[in-house]
Amino acid sequence: MPAILARARSRLSFANVTSLLALFVALGGTSYAAIVLPANSVDSREIRTNAVGSSEIQAGAVGASELRTDSVRVSEIRANAVRSAEVATNAIGAEEIAPNAVGESEVATGAIGTDELRDGQVDLADLSPATRTALVGTGAVTYRAAVTPAGASAGGTASFVARNAAGDYTATFPTDVSACQYAATLAAVKSGDTLVQPPAGRITVAPAGQSAAVIVRTFGVDGTAADAPFHLLVAC
C-alpha cells in the first residue's frame, strides 16, 4: 500500500491537481453554490432584465406590498379583468369616474331611487313627454321655490333665483311658465342653520319679460318695498 501511494504521489503535478479541481467544480459547483448562498443574497442586481416571467411567480405571490404606488396602469390591466369582487366597498368615488363615463348600460334596473337624488335635481324637463303630459293634465304643481330675503334659493326646483333690488326677485325655471298659474306666500325659510321668519307685509307675483321666469315683489305693511323670505308655487 505504501508503494502504491508513493507511485501516485510521484505522478501528481500542478496541472493534474488543477484539472481535478476544475472537474469537481463543473460537476458539483451548482449544488455547492446553492448550499452556501446566504439568505437574501440575491436581489434585483443579480437578475437579468426580463429573466423572471409569469411561470416563475407562484399564484398569490405578488400582493399590494410588492407594488409601487401608481405602478399598475390601464395598459397593465386586461379588458374586463377588474370586477366587483376586486373593488373594495366605497373605493370608487366621483373623482375616479370620468365625465360621461356612466351611461344607461352601466346602471342596473331600479339602482337609482329617491335616496340617490339631491333635492331639485329632477324637474319637469327631465321627465318623459308622457309623464309631463300626465302631470300637467292633473293640475300638479310643476315648480316650487323657497327663497331667502337675500334672494338665495333655499330649496325647490327653480333653476335660478336672483334679488334685483329691495323686495324685487326673479325666479327662473327650466321651461316656459308664461301660461302657468303662480302663487307666492310670505313664509319662514331656512337660511343655513337659521330659520328666517317673514315680517308683516304683502307679496305679489307676475310673469317676467322672459317666458321661463316670474317676478316676485315683497312689501312692508306701509307698502314700501322690503326684503322678505317667501315660498313660490308654479302650476301648469
trRosetta pair geometry for C-beta under 8 A, 3 or more apart (Angstrom, degrees):
i j d omega theta_ij theta_ji phi_ij phi_ji
1 4 5.7 -51 -151 29 36 110
1 5 6.6 31 155 -13 67 104
2 5 5.8 -55 -147 40 36 109
2 6 6.1 40 154 -23 67 106
3 6 5.6 -53 -148 34 32 114
3 7 6.5 31 154 -19 65 102
4 7 5.9 -55 -152 35 32 108
4 8 6.5 31 150 -20 65 105
5 8 5.6 -53 -147 35 35 112
5 9 6.3 33 155 -19 67 104
6 9 5.9 -54 -148 36 31 109
6 10 6.4 32 153 -22 63 106
7 10 5.7 -55 -151 34 32 114
7 11 6.7 25 153 -16 64 107
8 11 6.0 -64 -154 37 32 106
8 12 6.9 43 148 -36 65 98
9 12 5.7 -41 -152 12 40 116
11 16 7.4 82 134 -53 78 170
12 16 5.6 -132 -147 71 55 136
12 17 6.4 50 -170 -50 101 98
13 16 4.8 99 50 4 74 101
13 17 7.2 -145 90 -3 39 86
14 17 6.0 -58 -148 39 31 108
14 18 6.1 29 156 -18 66 110
15 18 5.8 -57 -145 39 29 110
15 19 6.2 31 156 -22 64 107
16 19 5.8 -57 -150 34 29 112
16 20 6.5 26 155 -18 64 106
17 20 5.9 -56 -151 35 32 109
17 21 6.5 30 154 -17 65 106
18 21 5.8 -56 -149 37 32 110
18 22 6.4 32 154 -19 66 106
19 22 5.8 -55 -149 36 30 111
19 23 6.4 31 153 -19 65 105
20 23 5.7 -53 -149 36 33 111
20 24 6.4 36 152 -23 65 105
21 24 5.6 -53 -149 33 33 114
21 25 6.5 30 155 -16 66 104
22 25 5.9 -55 -149 37 32 108
22 26 6.2 32 154 -20 66 108
23 26 5.7 -56 -146 37 31 112
23 27 6.2 17 161 -9 66 111
24 27 6.3 -65 -145 43 25 100
24 28 6.0 -34 176 34 64 109
24 29 7.9 107 123 -54 59 80
25 28 7.0 -85 -128 61 18 70
25 29 4.2 42 -178 -69 65 117
25 32 7.8 -75 -131 34 63 145
26 29 6.3 9 -78 -4 12 118
28 31 5.4 -57 -167 46 71 110
28 32 5.6 75 136 -28 87 106
29 32 5.4 -61 -147 38 33 114
29 33 6.1 32 159 -21 69 104
30 33 5.9 -55 -149 34 28 108
30 34 6.5 27 153 -19 63 106
31 34 5.7 -55 -150 35 33 112
31 35 6.5 31 153 -21 65 106
32 35 5.8 -59 -154 33 31 110
32 36 6.4 4 162 -1 68 112
33 36 6.4 -70 -140 46 29 94
33 37 6.1 41 163 -40 68 102
34 37 6.4 -41 -140 12 25 113
37 41 5.1 -145 -176 54 88 137
37 42 7.0 9 -178 -32 138 101
38 41 4.7 105 65 -45 77 122
40 43 7.4 27 179 -64 70 93
42 46 4.7 -95 -148 65 77 145
42 47 7.3 87 168 -48 100 91
43 46 6.2 100 52 14 47 96
43 47 7.7 -105 123 -3 32 101
44 47 5.7 -66 -147 38 41 109
47 51 5.1 -151 -178 58 82 132
47 52 6.2 -6 -173 -25 136 108
48 51 4.0 105 62 -49 84 123
50 53 7.3 26 -179 -69 68 87
52 56 4.8 -111 -151 74 74 142
52 57 7.0 79 168 -50 104 94
53 56 5.7 102 54 8 57 99
53 57 7.8 -125 110 -2 36 94
54 57 5.8 -65 -150 37 40 107
57 61 5.2 -147 -173 57 82 133
57 62 6.3 -2 -171 -26 135 109
58 61 4.6 100 63 -42 76 123
60 63 7.5 19 -179 -63 64 91
62 66 4.9 -108 -149 72 72 145
62 67 7.2 80 172 -51 100 92
63 66 5.7 102 54 9 55 99
63 67 7.7 -118 113 -5 36 96
64 67 5.9 -66 -153 35 39 110
67 71 5.3 -156 -173 56 82 124
67 72 6.2 -14 -161 -25 137 108
68 71 4.0 95 62 -42 87 127
70 73 7.4 31 178 -70 68 87
72 76 5.0 -114 -150 76 69 141
72 77 6.9 76 170 -52 101 97
73 76 5.5 99 53 8 59 100
73 77 7.7 -130 107 -4 35 95
74 77 6.0 -70 -152 36 36 106
77 81 5.2 -153 -176 56 80 130
77 82 6.2 -11 -167 -25 134 109
78 81 4.0 103 62 -48 84 124
80 83 7.4 26 179 -66 68 90
81 86 7.9 22 134 -8 67 166
82 86 4.9 -112 -147 77 70 140
82 87 6.8 78 172 -52 102 96
83 86 5.7 97 52 10 57 99
83 87 7.6 -126 109 -3 33 97
84 87 5.8 -67 -148 38 38 108
87 91 5.2 -152 -175 55 79 130
87 92 6.3 -13 -167 -23 131 111
88 91 4.1 101 63 -48 83 125
90 93 7.4 26 -179 -66 69 88
91 96 8.0 25 132 -15 67 167
92 96 4.8 -112 -147 73 73 143
92 97 7.0 78 173 -50 104 95
93 96 5.7 101 53 7 56 99
93 97 7.8 -125 109 -3 35 96
94 97 6.0 -68 -154 36 38 108
97 101 5.1 -152 -175 55 80 131
97 102 6.3 -11 -166 -26 133 108
98 101 4.1 103 61 -51 82 124
100 103 7.4 28 177 -67 70 87
101 106 7.9 25 132 -11 67 168
102 106 4.8 -114 -148 78 71 141
102 107 6.8 78 171 -51 103 94
103 106 5.7 100 52 9 57 99
103 107 7.7 -126 109 -3 34 95
104 107 6.0 -68 -151 37 36 106
107 111 5.2 -149 -174 54 79 132
107 112 6.3 -14 -167 -20 131 111
108 111 4.2 102 62 -47 83 122
110 113 7.4 14 -177 -61 64 95
111 116 8.0 36 133 -26 67 163
112 116 4.8 -103 -146 69 73 146
112 117 7.2 80 174 -48 101 93
113 116 5.9 103 53 10 52 98
113 117 7.8 -117 114 -2 35 98
114 117 5.8 -67 -150 37 40 108
117 121 5.0 -147 -169 57 89 129
117 122 6.0 -21 -161 -12 144 111
118 121 4.8 97 62 -36 78 122
119 155 6.1 -31 139 -142 142 85
119 156 7.9 31 154 -4 107 15
120 123 7.3 5 -168 -60 56 98
120 155 7.1 -161 -46 -161 120 48
120 156 6.2 52 -92 95 111 31
120 157 5.2 -177 -128 -99 75 51
120 158 7.9 -38 -139 40 122 48
122 126 4.9 -113 -148 73 71 144
122 127 7.4 83 174 -55 101 82
123 126 5.8 101 52 8 53 101
123 127 8.0 -104 113 -12 36 93
123 143 7.0 20 -150 -101 115 91
123 157 4.7 135 -105 -172 105 118
123 159 7.9 -66 -14 -65 168 83
123 173 7.7 -173 -178 -169 149 86
123 174 5.1 135 97 11 144 142
123 175 8.0 -170 132 -7 118 100
124 127 5.8 -55 -158 23 42 114
124 132 5.6 86 -173 -118 93 103
124 135 7.1 -141 -120 80 102 148
124 142 5.5 -8 -52 -164 142 93
124 143 7.3 -77 -10 -60 116 85
124 174 6.7 180 54 70 84 120
124 175 5.9 -66 83 3 121 138
124 236 8.0 22 -105 40 170 135
125 174 4.3 -108 -10 136 133 135
125 175 5.5 171 -67 -52 100 105
127 131 4.1 -109 171 90 116 126
127 132 5.1 146 91 -56 114 81
127 135 7.4 51 100 -2 166 138
128 131 4.6 91 56 7 81 103
128 132 7.0 -148 92 -6 40 86
129 132 5.7 -56 -146 37 33 111
129 133 6.2 34 156 -21 67 105
130 133 5.8 -53 -149 35 30 112
130 134 6.4 30 153 -20 64 106
131 134 5.7 -54 -148 35 33 111
131 135 6.4 29 155 -17 65 106
132 135 5.9 -59 -149 38 31 108
132 136 6.2 25 158 -14 67 110
133 136 6.0 -59 -144 41 28 106
133 137 5.9 30 158 -23 64 113
134 137 5.8 -57 -144 36 26 114
134 138 6.6 17 159 -14 61 108
135 138 6.2 -65 -153 37 29 103
135 140 4.5 -71 -170 44 81 135
135 142 7.1 116 134 -99 121 74
136 139 7.8 42 178 -68 35 26
136 140 7.2 -81 -74 38 23 88
136 142 7.1 27 -92 -82 78 114
136 236 5.4 -44 -124 105 99 89
139 235 6.2 23 -177 178 68 125
140 235 7.0 -168 104 -137 28 92
141 144 6.0 31 155 -55 129 104
141 233 5.4 -65 -137 -162 119 105
141 234 7.2 101 -166 69 74 44
141 235 5.3 -64 -109 -87 50 87
142 173 7.9 62 121 -174 108 151
142 175 7.9 -86 166 58 133 121
142 177 7.3 -178 89 -112 139 105
142 180 6.5 -92 32 -129 139 143
142 234 5.3 -60 65 105 98 88
142 235 5.9 140 1 -126 88 30
142 236 4.4 22 -33 13 149 101
143 156 7.2 66 173 171 74 105
143 157 4.9 -130 -141 83 75 110
143 158 6.3 90 175 -75 121 62
143 173 4.9 -66 -89 -123 169 134
143 177 6.9 -59 20 -94 136 141
143 232 7.9 -11 116 115 94 96
143 233 7.6 156 89 -159 57 40
143 234 4.1 7 56 51 97 116
144 156 4.4 -129 105 -136 72 104
144 157 5.8 70 44 21 65 94
144 158 7.8 -102 95 -33 30 83
144 231 7.3 -14 -171 -174 95 90
144 232 6.7 158 -159 87 47 61
144 233 5.4 -8 -108 -106 83 65
144 234 7.2 -153 -70 22 41 74
145 153 6.3 -78 -156 -131 99 95
145 155 7.5 153 -155 91 41 54
145 156 3.8 178 -103 101 39 163
145 157 7.1 -104 -69 48 72 51
145 158 4.0 23 -89 -22 126 125
145 161 6.3 144 -172 -73 140 130
145 171 5.3 -161 28 -142 168 140
145 231 7.3 162 86 -158 53 48
145 232 4.4 -2 55 54 98 107
146 153 7.2 94 72 -168 61 59
146 154 4.3 -73 108 74 104 95
146 155 4.4 20 35 56 120 93
146 156 5.3 162 5 -28 69 114
146 187 7.5 -84 -132 87 91 121
146 189 5.0 161 172 -127 102 108
146 190 7.8 24 141 33 142 72
146 229 7.7 11 180 -178 79 101
146 230 7.9 -168 -148 98 48 40
146 231 5.6 -18 -103 -105 71 74
146 232 7.9 -166 -73 21 29 74
147 151 6.4 -14 -175 -139 110 34
147 152 7.1 153 -155 73 63 36
147 153 6.3 -39 -101 -103 69 47
147 154 6.6 172 -98 12 15 93
147 161 5.3 -156 -111 -174 114 155
147 169 6.2 92 157 -169 159 161
147 171 7.1 -108 -61 -82 139 115
147 189 6.6 -80 74 -110 28 167
147 216 7.4 141 45 69 156 154
147 229 6.5 179 93 -150 59 61
147 230 5.6 -4 57 58 100 76
147 231 7.8 173 19 -88 76 27
147 232 6.8 31 -6 -6 116 112
148 151 6.9 -48 72 24 76 18
148 152 4.6 3 34 52 119 88
148 154 5.4 104 -44 -41 90 119
148 189 5.3 -152 -89 106 59 134
148 191 4.5 79 -114 -89 136 118
148 196 6.1 84 -141 33 86 152
148 229 5.5 -30 -136 -104 37 98
149 191 8.0 -52 23 -55 80 150
149 196 6.3 -125 -9 159 104 151
149 227 3.9 83 -172 149 97 109
149 228 5.7 -2 -104 -99 93 8
149 229 5.4 -62 -46 -52 72 69
150 163 6.2 -107 166 -19 40 151
150 191 7.6 95 21 -132 111 143
150 227 7.2 36 -69 -167 36 143
151 161 5.8 -171 177 134 72 94
151 162 5.7 17 172 -180 133 24
151 163 2.7 -127 -48 -34 143 97
151 169 5.5 -178 -116 -117 93 102
152 161 6.9 108 -165 85 14 118
152 191 7.0 98 67 -128 125 101
153 156 6.5 -117 -164 49 104 100
153 158 6.0 -152 -112 66 129 112
153 160 7.8 -119 -38 -149 132 25
153 161 4.6 139 -63 19 89 127
154 189 4.8 130 46 177 157 108
154 190 5.8 158 -177 68 132 65
154 191 6.2 -83 -95 -85 130 59
154 229 7.8 0 9 -147 146 115
155 190 8.0 48 -15 52 122 99
156 232 7.5 55 -147 60 166 86
157 173 7.4 43 117 -133 86 94
157 174 7.9 -63 157 -2 96 109
158 161 5.4 63 111 -53 145 96
158 171 4.8 -77 -132 -169 144 99
158 172 6.5 102 -177 64 94 46
158 173 5.8 -77 -130 -86 63 71
158 232 7.5 45 -58 74 130 126
159 172 5.0 -63 66 106 102 90
159 173 5.7 138 0 -134 98 19
159 174 5.3 131 -57 -62 122 66
159 212 7.7 2 25 152 136 122
160 171 7.6 167 89 -155 51 42
160 172 4.3 4 57 50 93 115
161 169 6.5 -2 -173 -176 92 112
161 170 7.2 170 -151 88 47 53
161 171 5.1 -8 -106 -107 85 73
161 172 7.4 -158 -72 20 40 73
162 169 6.8 162 84 -155 44 64
162 170 5.0 -3 56 55 94 96
162 172 7.9 30 2 -9 99 106
163 168 7.0 104 -168 79 61 60
163 169 5.5 -35 -103 -99 57 80
163 227 7.3 10 -141 -116 136 111
164 168 4.3 -65 64 113 103 108
164 169 6.7 -175 6 -94 86 22
164 170 6.0 72 -41 -15 114 101
165 168 4.3 26 52 38 82 126
165 225 7.2 17 114 143 100 152
166 225 4.8 113 107 120 95 109
166 226 6.5 -20 166 -107 104 26
166 227 5.9 -91 -153 -42 67 83
167 217 5.6 50 145 -166 92 69
167 218 4.4 -130 -145 66 88 71
167 219 6.1 75 -162 -75 151 47
167 225 3.5 -157 47 -175 137 83
167 226 5.1 55 -67 44 121 23
167 227 5.7 -124 -65 -67 58 39
167 228 7.0 29 -113 8 83 88
168 215 7.2 -21 -163 -168 80 100
168 216 7.9 150 -157 84 35 54
168 217 5.6 -4 -102 -108 62 83
168 225 6.6 -9 -37 -158 87 136
169 215 7.2 146 80 -161 51 52
169 216 4.5 -19 67 64 105 97
169 217 7.4 -177 24 -78 73 38
169 218 7.6 34 -1 -6 112 100
169 230 7.9 -171 36 42 153 125
170 208 5.9 67 -136 -102 101 149
170 213 5.5 7 -176 -179 99 128
170 214 7.4 164 -151 81 56 38
170 215 5.9 -28 -99 -102 70 64
170 216 7.7 179 -83 21 21 77
171 213 6.4 162 83 -154 44 74
171 214 5.4 -10 58 56 95 86
171 216 6.3 41 -9 -9 110 116
171 232 5.7 -172 -9 82 171 166
172 210 7.6 6 -119 84 101 128
172 212 5.7 45 -162 118 79 96
172 213 4.4 -31 -99 -94 69 99
173 177 5.2 60 50 -27 140 133
173 212 5.3 -141 63 -180 70 83
173 213 7.0 170 12 -87 73 44
173 214 7.9 31 -10 -2 111 93
173 234 6.6 -82 -63 50 158 165
174 212 7.1 -111 106 -158 9 127
175 212 6.3 -180 106 -119 16 101
176 179 7.3 34 134 14 102 90
176 211 4.3 -18 -133 142 89 119
176 212 5.7 -73 -93 -77 38 72
177 180 4.4 -46 -167 18 77 131
177 182 7.9 80 153 -71 120 101
177 207 7.8 -174 102 -117 82 87
177 211 7.0 149 39 157 51 64
177 212 6.1 83 10 -140 89 39
177 213 7.5 139 47 -11 113 10
177 214 6.6 -64 99 -42 130 103
177 234 5.3 -25 -152 -172 138 141
177 236 6.5 -110 -129 -74 72 119
178 207 5.5 57 -133 -135 72 134
178 211 4.3 -59 -33 -144 120 81
179 236 6.9 76 89 -140 82 93
180 234 5.1 44 131 -178 146 92
180 235 6.0 163 -172 80 99 38
180 236 4.0 -57 -103 -85 105 80
181 234 7.4 155 78 -156 46 49
181 235 4.9 -17 60 63 97 95
181 236 7.6 180 18 -80 68 37
182 205 4.4 -125 131 118 132 130
182 206 7.6 -156 54 -80 148 18
182 214 5.6 140 -103 -138 151 159
182 232 7.0 -23 -164 -166 97 92
182 233 7.1 149 -158 83 48 57
182 234 5.6 -15 -103 -103 73 72
182 235 8.0 -174 -77 23 29 71
183 205 7.3 158 -139 41 4 145
183 232 7.4 154 84 -156 50 47
183 233 4.5 -7 59 58 98 104
183 235 7.7 26 1 -1 105 106
184 203 5.0 -116 116 133 110 126
184 204 7.3 56 59 135 130 11
184 205 4.0 132 -8 -40 127 128
184 216 5.3 161 -122 -128 161 113
184 230 5.5 21 -178 165 98 133
184 231 7.0 170 -151 87 54 50
184 232 4.8 -10 -103 -105 87 76
184 233 7.6 -169 -73 23 43 66
185 203 6.7 156 -130 54 14 143
185 230 6.2 161 81 -159 39 85
185 231 5.1 -8 58 56 92 97
186 198 3.9 152 169 168 101 162
186 199 7.9 -84 -170 59 141 47
186 201 6.3 132 -79 69 157 88
186 202 7.5 -119 -26 -133 127 16
186 203 5.2 170 -47 -26 84 127
186 218 6.7 109 -92 -133 101 114
186 228 5.5 -28 -129 144 105 134
186 229 7.2 93 -161 81 65 59
186 230 5.4 -57 -103 -100 40 87
187 198 6.1 52 18 -22 9 132
187 229 6.3 -88 78 118 55 94
187 230 5.8 89 26 -143 81 37
187 231 4.3 8 30 -10 145 104
188 195 5.5 20 173 173 116 99
188 196 6.5 168 -155 82 65 47
188 197 5.0 -22 -103 -106 98 56
188 198 6.5 -117 -67 -10 49 82
188 229 6.5 45 -145 92 21 139
189 195 7.5 168 87 -155 24 59
189 196 5.4 -17 64 58 75 100
189 229 3.7 -150 17 -171 116 133
189 230 7.3 -21 -39 25 130 20
189 231 7.4 172 -77 -61 102 74
190 193 7.8 -29 -172 -148 101 13
190 194 7.0 155 -156 84 61 39
190 195 5.2 -35 -97 -99 72 66
190 196 7.3 159 -107 11 17 77
191 194 5.3 -23 67 70 82 93
191 195 7.9 144 20 -107 68 17
191 196 5.1 32 2 -20 115 121
191 229 7.7 -128 -40 -93 111 131
196 229 4.9 131 99 -33 113 143
197 229 7.7 -161 153 38 7 126
198 201 7.3 -113 162 39 102 101
198 228 4.9 57 -143 -174 92 107
198 229 5.3 -122 -76 57 86 81
198 230 7.0 73 -96 -75 134 63
199 220 6.5 -22 110 -118 131 81
199 226 6.8 -53 60 126 137 138
199 228 5.9 -110 34 -107 85 112
200 220 7.3 55 89 -162 70 64
200 221 5.0 12 115 -58 107 113
201 218 6.3 69 116 176 138 84
201 219 5.1 -175 -176 93 111 54
201 220 4.7 -81 -100 -126 118 24
201 221 5.6 -107 -91 -51 59 53
201 226 6.2 -134 -102 60 160 122
201 228 6.0 -149 57 -56 140 159
202 218 7.6 175 92 -152 40 54
202 219 5.2 -8 59 58 81 104
202 221 8.0 104 -13 -104 85 42
203 216 6.7 -5 -174 -173 105 94
203 217 6.9 165 -154 86 57 49
203 218 4.9 -17 -103 -104 87 72
203 219 7.3 -174 -78 18 40 75
203 228 7.1 -121 -79 79 109 131
203 230 5.7 130 -125 -113 158 142
204 216 7.3 168 86 -152 49 49
204 217 5.0 -4 56 55 94 96
204 219 8.0 34 -3 -8 96 111
205 214 5.6 23 -176 158 98 127
205 215 7.0 165 -152 85 52 50
205 216 5.0 -13 -101 -102 85 75
205 217 7.8 -177 -77 20 41 66
205 232 6.6 139 -107 -130 147 104
206 214 6.7 164 83 -164 28 85
206 215 5.4 -18 64 59 81 97
207 211 7.9 -14 -164 -126 114 43
207 213 7.9 99 -169 91 57 58
207 214 6.0 -66 -113 -114 32 73
207 215 7.4 22 105 13 19 89
208 213 3.8 -33 44 101 143 99
208 214 5.5 -162 -20 -115 94 14
208 215 4.8 125 -86 -37 84 87
209 213 7.7 -1 50 68 56 117
210 213 4.9 52 71 21 97 110
214 232 7.3 171 77 -170 134 138
214 234 7.1 -174 -15 -89 143 121
216 230 6.3 -164 168 78 143 151
216 232 6.1 -95 -75 -87 143 129
217 225 6.8 -69 -170 -121 100 99
218 225 7.3 90 80 -157 56 64
218 226 6.1 -82 116 77 93 63
218 227 6.6 64 74 -150 129 19
218 228 4.0 -149 167 37 152 109
218 230 6.3 -158 -77 -41 126 131
219 223 5.5 -13 176 -148 135 31
219 224 6.4 143 -158 71 84 29
219 225 5.9 -57 -103 -98 71 37
219 226 6.1 83 -157 23 26 87
220 223 7.1 -43 71 24 70 19
220 224 5.0 -3 37 59 111 84
220 225 7.9 26 1 93 83 7
220 226 4.1 66 -43 -4 92 145
